Amino acid sequence: MRTNFNQETDIKYDKNMSQVCQITGKTAMVGNNVSHSKRRTKRLFKPNLFVKKFYLEEADCWIDLKVSAAGLRIINKKGLMNALKDAQAKGFITF
């Protein structure tokens, strides 16, 4: 088990929560595969996640985040610090 811990900002991600975006809170969803004969079998829809390094200017350090493609767009739109504050307010990340 690999745990990345950044001491300056106390933001961490853990392999135990491997399918969760830290910005949007997206998780894996359950659905059905539907064949041509309409036979249904269970399947898993996983979010499009990336482990990315971001430079946090306010704390003068690099942080690792596990973010989805939509989370990257939110960071580009709002900025990293505002996105982190919103994620903290919603309970997706703690720091």
N, CA, C and O atoms as a GROMACS GRO file, in nm:
protein
  380
    1MET      N    1   0.083  -0.117   0.000
    1MET     CA    2   0.000   0.000   0.000
    1MET      C    3   0.088   0.124   0.000
    1MET      O    4   0.173   0.141   0.087
    2ARG      N    5   0.067   0.211  -0.098
    2ARG     CA    6   0.146   0.333  -0.109
    2ARG      C    7   0.063   0.451  -0.061
    2ARG      O    8  -0.047   0.474  -0.111
    3THR      N    9   0.114   0.524   0.034
    3THR     CA   10   0.046   0.643   0.083
    3THR      C   11   0.136   0.762   0.058
    3THR      O   12   0.252   0.763   0.100
    4ASN      N   13   0.082   0.863  -0.010
    4ASN     CA   14   0.158   0.985  -0.035
    4ASN      C   15   0.111   1.090   0.064
    4ASN      O   16  -0.008   1.119   0.072
    5PHE      N   17   0.204   1.146   0.139
    5PHE     CA   18   0.167   1.242   0.243
    5PHE      C   19   0.254   1.365   0.228
    5PHE      O   20   0.377   1.355   0.227
    6ASN      N   21   0.191   1.480   0.218
    6ASN     CA   22   0.264   1.605   0.206
    6ASN      C   23   0.251   1.679   0.338
    6ASN      O   24   0.140   1.718   0.376
    7GLN      N   25   0.360   1.700   0.409
    7GLN     CA   26   0.355   1.753   0.544
    7GLN      C   27   0.318   1.901   0.550
    7GLN      O   28   0.262   1.945   0.649
    8GLU      N   29   0.349   1.978   0.446
    8GLU     CA   30   0.321   2.121   0.452
    8GLU      C   31   0.172   2.150   0.452
    8GLU      O   32   0.127   2.236   0.527
    9THR      N   33   0.095   2.078   0.370
    9THR     CA   34  -0.048   2.109   0.359
    9THR      C   35  -0.138   2.000   0.414
    9THR      O   36  -0.260   2.017   0.419
   10ASP      N   37  -0.081   1.888   0.456
   10ASP     CA   38  -0.156   1.775   0.510
   10ASP      C   39  -0.260   1.721   0.413
   10ASP      O   40  -0.364   1.670   0.457
   11ILE      N   41  -0.236   1.730   0.283
   11ILE     CA   42  -0.324   1.671   0.183
   11ILE      C   43  -0.266   1.536   0.147
   11ILE      O   44  -0.149   1.525   0.112
   12LYS      N   45  -0.349   1.432   0.155
   12LYS     CA   46  -0.298   1.300   0.125
   12LYS      C   47  -0.403   1.222   0.046
   12LYS      O   48  -0.523   1.248   0.055
   13TYR      N   49  -0.354   1.128  -0.031
   13TYR     CA   50  -0.444   1.033  -0.095
   13TYR      C   51  -0.397   0.894  -0.058
   13TYR      O   52  -0.279   0.872  -0.030
   14ASP      N   53  -0.490   0.801  -0.058
   14ASP     CA   54  -0.461   0.666  -0.011
   14ASP      C   55  -0.514   0.568  -0.114
   14ASP      O   56  -0.617   0.592  -0.176
   15LYS      N   57  -0.445   0.458  -0.132
   15LYS     CA   58  -0.488   0.356  -0.227
   15LYS      C   59  -0.619   0.290  -0.186
   15LYS      O   60  -0.688   0.232  -0.270
   16ASN      N   61  -0.657   0.298  -0.057
   16ASN     CA   62  -0.782   0.237  -0.013
   16ASN      C   63  -0.903   0.306  -0.074
   16ASN      O   64  -1.006   0.242  -0.093
   17MET      N   65  -0.892   0.434  -0.107
   17MET     CA   66  -1.000   0.505  -0.173
   17MET      C   67  -0.956   0.534  -0.316
   17MET      O   68  -0.948   0.649  -0.357
   18SER      N   69  -0.927   0.430  -0.391
   18SER     CA   70  -0.862   0.446  -0.519
   18SER      C   71  -0.955   0.492  -0.630
   18SER      O   72  -0.906   0.540  -0.732
   19GLN      N   73  -1.085   0.480  -0.616
   19GLN     CA   74  -1.176   0.516  -0.723
   19GLN      C   75  -1.256   0.642  -0.694
   19GLN      O   76  -1.370   0.654  -0.739
   20VAL      N   77  -1.198   0.737  -0.619
   20VAL     CA   78  -1.269   0.858  -0.581
   20VAL      C   79  -1.188   0.980  -0.624
   20VAL      O   80  -1.069   0.988  -0.596
   21CYS      N   81  -1.254   1.074  -0.692
   21CYS     CA   82  -1.191   1.201  -0.728
   21CYS      C   83  -1.190   1.291  -0.606
   21CYS      O   84  -1.291   1.304  -0.538
   22GLN      N   85  -1.076   1.354  -0.579
   22GLN     CA   86  -1.065   1.438  -0.461
   22GLN      C   87  -1.122   1.578  -0.481
   22GLN      O   88  -1.139   1.652  -0.384
   23ILE      N   89  -1.152   1.616  -0.603
   23ILE     CA   90  -1.209   1.748  -0.630
   23ILE      C   91  -1.360   1.740  -0.649
   23ILE      O   92  -1.433   1.820  -0.591
   24THR      N   93  -1.408   1.645  -0.729
   24THR     CA   94  -1.551   1.636  -0.758
   24THR      C   95  -1.623   1.533  -0.673
   24THR      O   96  -1.746   1.539  -0.660
   25GLY      N   97  -1.550   1.438  -0.614
   25GLY     CA   98  -1.614   1.333  -0.535
   25GLY      C   99  -1.673   1.221  -0.618
   25GLY      O  100  -1.748   1.138  -0.566
   26LYS      N  101  -1.641   1.217  -0.748
   26LYS     CA  102  -1.694   1.111  -0.834
   26LYS      C  103  -1.642   0.976  -0.789
   26LYS      O  104  -1.524   0.961  -0.757
   27THR      N  105  -1.732   0.876  -0.788
   27THR     CA  106  -1.696   0.740  -0.750
   27THR      C  107  -1.741   0.645  -0.859
   27THR      O  108  -1.806   0.685  -0.955
   28ALA      N  109  -1.707   0.518  -0.842
   28ALA     CA  110  -1.751   0.416  -0.937
   28ALA      C  111  -1.901   0.393  -0.923
   28ALA      O  112  -1.955   0.395  -0.812
   29MET      N  113  -1.968   0.372  -1.036
   29MET     CA  114  -2.113   0.347  -1.038
   29MET      C  115  -2.140   0.208  -1.093
   29MET      O  116  -2.063   0.156  -1.173
   30VAL      N  117  -2.250   0.150  -1.050
   30VAL     CA  118  -2.289   0.017  -1.096
   30VAL      C  119  -2.400   0.032  -1.198
   30VAL      O  120  -2.493   0.112  -1.180
   31GLY      N  121  -2.391  -0.046  -1.305
   31GLY     CA  122  -2.494  -0.044  -1.408
   31GLY      C  123  -2.504  -0.180  -1.473
   31GLY      O  124  -2.458  -0.280  -1.416
   32ASN      N  125  -2.562  -0.185  -1.590
   32ASN     CA  126  -2.584  -0.312  -1.660
   32ASN      C  127  -2.519  -0.311  -1.797
   32ASN      O  128  -2.522  -0.210  -1.867
   33ASN      N  129  -2.459  -0.425  -1.835
   33ASN     CA  130  -2.429  -0.452  -1.974
   33ASN      C  131  -2.556  -0.509  -2.034
   33ASN      O  132  -2.614  -0.602  -1.977
   34VAL      N  133  -2.600  -0.457  -2.146
   34VAL     CA  134  -2.722  -0.505  -2.209
   34VAL      C  135  -2.684  -0.564  -2.344
   34VAL      O  136  -2.634  -0.494  -2.432
   35SER      N  137  -2.708  -0.694  -2.360
   35SER     CA  138  -2.674  -0.762  -2.485
   35SER      C  139  -2.783  -0.737  -2.590
   35SER      O  140  -2.884  -0.671  -2.562
   36HIS      N  141  -2.761  -0.790  -2.708
   36HIS     CA  142  -2.859  -0.775  -2.816
   36HIS      C  143  -2.992  -0.840  -2.779
   36HIS      O  144  -3.098  -0.793  -2.820
   37SER      N  145  -2.987  -0.947  -2.702
   37SER     CA  146  -3.109  -1.016  -2.661
   37SER      C  147  -3.169  -0.956  -2.534
   37SER      O  148  -3.258  -1.015  -2.472
   38LYS      N  149  -3.120  -0.839  -2.494
   38LYS     CA  150  -3.165  -0.765  -2.376
   38LYS      C  151  -3.132  -0.836  -2.244
   38LYS      O  152  -3.193  -0.806  -2.141
   39ARG      N  153  -3.038  -0.927  -2.246
   39ARG     CA  154  -2.994  -0.992  -2.124
   39ARG      C  155  -2.902  -0.896  -2.048
   39ARG      O  156  -2.811  -0.838  -2.107
   40ARG      N  157  -2.926  -0.878  -1.919
   40ARG     CA  158  -2.852  -0.779  -1.842
   40ARG      C  159  -2.756  -0.847  -1.743
   40ARG      O  160  -2.794  -0.939  -1.670
   41THR      N  161  -2.632  -0.800  -1.744
   41THR     CA  162  -2.533  -0.843  -1.646
   41THR      C  163  -2.472  -0.718  -1.583
   41THR      O  164  -2.458  -0.614  -1.648
   42LYS      N  165  -2.437  -0.729  -1.457
   42LYS     CA  166  -2.384  -0.614  -1.384
   42LYS      C  167  -2.245  -0.574  -1.436
   42LYS      O  168  -2.166  -0.659  -1.478
   43ARG      N  169  -2.218  -0.445  -1.434
   43ARG     CA  170  -2.087  -0.394  -1.470
   43ARG      C  171  -2.056  -0.272  -1.384
   43ARG      O  172  -2.143  -0.222  -1.313
   44LEU      N  173  -1.932  -0.226  -1.391
   44LEU     CA  174  -1.886  -0.114  -1.310
   44LEU      C  175  -1.842  -0.001  -1.403
   44LEU      O  176  -1.762  -0.022  -1.494
   45PHE      N  177  -1.894   0.119  -1.380
   45PHE     CA  178  -1.852   0.239  -1.452
   45PHE      C  179  -1.752   0.313  -1.364
   45PHE      O  180  -1.791   0.369  -1.261
   46LYS      N  181  -1.626   0.315  -1.402
   46LYS     CA  182  -1.522   0.379  -1.322
   46LYS      C  183  -1.500   0.522  -1.370
   46LYS      O  184  -1.511   0.550  -1.490
   47PRO      N  185  -1.469   0.614  -1.278
   47PRO     CA  186  -1.439   0.751  -1.321
   47PRO      C  187  -1.302   0.758  -1.390
   47PRO      O  188  -1.216   0.673  -1.368
   48ASN      N  189  -1.285   0.860  -1.472
   48ASN     CA  190  -1.162   0.879  -1.548
   48ASN      C  191  -1.062   0.952  -1.460
   48ASN      O  192  -1.055   1.075  -1.463
   49LEU      N  193  -0.983   0.877  -1.381
   49LEU     CA  194  -0.896   0.936  -1.278
   49LEU      C  195  -0.751   0.942  -1.322
   49LEU      O  196  -0.701   0.856  -1.394
   50PHE      N  197  -0.683   1.048  -1.273
   50PHE     CA  198  -0.540   1.068  -1.295
   50PHE      C  199  -0.477   1.107  -1.162
   50PHE      O  200  -0.540   1.175  -1.081
   51VAL      N  201  -0.354   1.066  -1.140
   51VAL     CA  202  -0.277   1.116  -1.025
   51VAL      C  203  -0.188   1.226  -1.081
   51VAL      O  204  -0.097   1.199  -1.160
   52LYS      N  205  -0.214   1.350  -1.039
   52LYS     CA  206  -0.143   1.466  -1.093
   52LYS      C  207  -0.074   1.541  -0.980
   52LYS      O  208  -0.121   1.542  -0.867
   53LYS      N  209   0.039   1.603  -1.012
   53LYS     CA  210   0.109   1.690  -0.919
   53LYS      C  211   0.072   1.834  -0.952
   53LYS      O  212   0.074   1.875  -1.068
   54PHE      N  213   0.039   1.910  -0.849
   54PHE     CA  214   0.006   2.051  -0.865
   54PHE      C  215   0.096   2.132  -0.773
   54PHE      O  216   0.129   2.088  -0.663
   55TYR      N  217   0.135   2.250  -0.820
   55TYR     CA  218   0.217   2.339  -0.738
   55TYR      C  219   0.125   2.437  -0.668
   55TYR      O  220   0.052   2.512  -0.732
   56LEU      N  221   0.128   2.436  -0.536
   56LEU     CA  222   0.045   2.524  -0.454
   56LEU      C  223   0.131   2.644  -0.413
   56LEU      O  224   0.218   2.632  -0.327
   57GLU      N  225   0.106   2.759  -0.477
   57GLU     CA  226   0.191   2.877  -0.456
   57GLU      C  227   0.179   2.931  -0.314
   57GLU      O  228   0.276   2.980  -0.257
   58GLU      N  229   0.058   2.924  -0.256
   58GLU     CA  230   0.037   2.979  -0.122
   58GLU      C  231   0.123   2.908  -0.017
   58GLU      O  232   0.171   2.972   0.076
   59ALA      N  233   0.141   2.777  -0.032
   59ALA     CA  234   0.221   2.700   0.063
   59ALA      C  235   0.362   2.672   0.011
   59ALA      O  236   0.444   2.614   0.082
   60ASP      N  237   0.390   2.712  -0.115
   60ASP     CA  238   0.520   2.692  -0.178
   60ASP      C  239   0.561   2.545  -0.176
   60ASP      O  240   0.671   2.511  -0.133
   61CYS      N  241   0.470   2.458  -0.224
   61CYS     CA  242   0.499   2.315  -0.225
   61CYS      C  243   0.421   2.247  -0.337
   61CYS      O  244   0.329   2.305  -0.395
   62TRP      N  245   0.458   2.124  -0.366
   62TRP     CA  246   0.387   2.040  -0.463
   62TRP      C  247   0.294   1.948  -0.387
   62TRP      O  248   0.329   1.898  -0.280
   63ILE      N  249   0.174   1.923  -0.442
   63ILE     CA  250   0.081   1.828  -0.383
   63ILE      C  251   0.038   1.728  -0.489
   63ILE      O  252   0.030   1.763  -0.607
   64ASP      N  253   0.011   1.606  -0.449
   64ASP     CA  254  -0.041   1.502  -0.536
   64ASP      C  255  -0.190   1.491  -0.512
   64ASP      O  256  -0.235   1.480  -0.398
   65LEU      N  257  -0.268   1.494  -0.621
   65LEU     CA  258  -0.412   1.477  -0.611
   65LEU      C  259  -0.456   1.371  -0.709
   65LEU      O  260  -0.401   1.358  -0.818
   66LYS      N  261  -0.555   1.294  -0.670
   66LYS     CA  262  -0.619   1.199  -0.760
   66LYS      C  263  -0.746   1.266  -0.810
   66LYS      O  264  -0.844   1.277  -0.737
   67VAL      N  265  -0.744   1.313  -0.936
   67VAL     CA  266  -0.854   1.392  -0.990
   67VAL      C  267  -0.908   1.328  -1.118
   67VAL      O  268  -0.835   1.260  -1.190
   68SER      N  269  -1.035   1.352  -1.144
   68SER     CA  270  -1.097   1.307  -1.267
   68SER      C  271  -1.074   1.412  -1.376
   68SER      O  272  -1.022   1.520  -1.348
   69ALA      N  273  -1.112   1.379  -1.498
   69ALA     CA  274  -1.099   1.474  -1.608
   69ALA      C  275  -1.184   1.597  -1.582
   69ALA      O  276  -1.143   1.709  -1.614
   70ALA      N  277  -1.302   1.579  -1.523
   70ALA     CA  278  -1.387   1.693  -1.488
   70ALA      C  279  -1.324   1.775  -1.376
   70ALA      O  280  -1.339   1.897  -1.374
   71GLY      N  281  -1.253   1.709  -1.286
   71GLY     CA  282  -1.184   1.780  -1.179
   71GLY      C  283  -1.071   1.867  -1.232
   71GLY      O  284  -1.048   1.977  -1.181
   72LEU      N  285  -1.001   1.820  -1.335
   72LEU     CA  286  -0.897   1.901  -1.398
   72LEU      C  287  -0.956   2.026  -1.461
   72LEU      O  288  -0.897   2.133  -1.454
   73ARG      N  289  -1.073   2.013  -1.522
   73ARG     CA  290  -1.140   2.128  -1.583
   73ARG      C  291  -1.182   2.228  -1.476
   73ARG      O  292  -1.174   2.349  -1.497
   74ILE      N  293  -1.228   2.179  -1.362
   74ILE     CA  294  -1.266   2.268  -1.252
   74ILE      C  295  -1.144   2.342  -1.199
   74ILE      O  296  -1.152   2.462  -1.170
   75ILE      N  297  -1.030   2.273  -1.186
   75ILE     CA  298  -0.908   2.338  -1.139
   75ILE      C  299  -0.863   2.444  -1.239
   75ILE      O  300  -0.818   2.552  -1.199
   76ASN      N  301  -0.873   2.415  -1.369
   76ASN     CA  302  -0.836   2.514  -1.470
   76ASN      C  303  -0.928   2.635  -1.466
   76ASN      O  304  -0.884   2.747  -1.491
   77LYS      N  305  -1.055   2.614  -1.436
   77LYS     CA  306  -1.152   2.722  -1.436
   77LYS      C  307  -1.142   2.809  -1.310
   77LYS      O  308  -1.135   2.931  -1.320
   78LYS      N  309  -1.143   2.746  -1.193
   78LYS     CA  310  -1.148   2.820  -1.066
   78LYS      C  311  -1.011   2.853  -1.009
   78LYS      O  312  -0.996   2.950  -0.934
   79GLY      N  313  -0.912   2.774  -1.044
   79GLY     CA  314  -0.781   2.786  -0.980
   79GLY      C  315  -0.768   2.678  -0.875
   79GLY      O  316  -0.869   2.628  -0.823
   80LEU      N  317  -0.645   2.641  -0.843
   80LEU     CA  318  -0.621   2.528  -0.753
   80LEU      C  319  -0.671   2.556  -0.612
   80LEU      O  320  -0.738   2.470  -0.553
   81MET      N  321  -0.641   2.671  -0.557
   81MET     CA  322  -0.676   2.698  -0.417
   81MET      C  323  -0.828   2.705  -0.399
   81MET      O  324  -0.880   2.652  -0.301
   82ASN      N  325  -0.899   2.769  -0.492
   82ASN     CA  326  -1.045   2.777  -0.482
   82ASN      C  327  -1.109   2.639  -0.498
   82ASN      O  328  -1.206   2.608  -0.430
   83ALA      N  329  -1.054   2.556  -0.588
   83ALA     CA  330  -1.106   2.421  -0.606
   83ALA      C  331  -1.084   2.338  -0.480
   83ALA      O  332  -1.172   2.260  -0.442
   84LEU      N  333  -0.969   2.353  -0.416
   84LEU     CA  334  -0.941   2.280  -0.292
   84LEU      C  335  -1.034   2.325  -0.179
   84LEU      O  336  -1.080   2.243  -0.100
   85LYS      N  337  -1.061   2.456  -0.170
   85LYS     CA  338  -1.152   2.506  -0.067
   85LYS      C  339  -1.294   2.453  -0.087
   85LYS      O  340  -1.361   2.417   0.009
   86ASP      N  341  -1.340   2.449  -0.214
   86ASP     CA  342  -1.473   2.395  -0.242
   86ASP      C  343  -1.480   2.247  -0.210
   86ASP      O  344  -1.580   2.200  -0.156
   87ALA      N  345  -1.375   2.172  -0.244
   87ALA     CA  346  -1.373   2.028  -0.215
   87ALA      C  347  -1.370   2.003  -0.065
   87ALA      O  348  -1.430   1.907  -0.017
   88GLN      N  349  -1.302   2.089   0.009
   88GLN     CA  350  -1.299   2.074   0.155
   88GLN      C  351  -1.436   2.105   0.214
   88GLN      O  352  -1.480   2.037   0.306
   89ALA      N  353  -1.503   2.207   0.161
   89ALA     CA  354  -1.636   2.242   0.212
   89ALA      C  355  -1.736   2.130   0.187
   89ALA      O  356  -1.827   2.110   0.267
   90LYS      N  357  -1.721   2.058   0.076
   90LYS     CA  358  -1.810   1.948   0.044
   90LYS      C  359  -1.768   1.817   0.110
   90LYS      O  360  -1.842   1.719   0.106
   91GLY      N  361  -1.650   1.814   0.171
   91GLY     CA  362  -1.605   1.696   0.245
   91GLY      C  363  -1.531   1.593   0.161
   91GLY      O  364  -1.513   1.480   0.205
   92PHE      N  365  -1.486   1.632   0.040
   92PHE     CA  366  -1.414   1.538  -0.045
   92PHE      C  367  -1.267   1.526  -0.009
   92PHE      O  368  -1.203   1.426  -0.040
   93ILE      N  369  -1.213   1.629   0.058
   93ILE     CA  370  -1.071   1.633   0.091
   93ILE      C  371  -1.056   1.702   0.225
   93ILE      O  372  -1.138   1.787   0.262
   94THR      N  373  -0.952   1.665   0.298
   94THR     CA  374  -0.925   1.730   0.426
   94THR      C  375  -0.784   1.784   0.424
   94THR      O  376  -0.691   1.717   0.380
   95PHE      N  377  -0.769   1.905   0.473
   95PHE     CA  378  -0.635   1.963   0.491
   95PHE      C  379  -0.640   2.075   0.591
   95PHE      O  380  -0.537   2.137   0.620
   0.00000   0.00000   0.00000
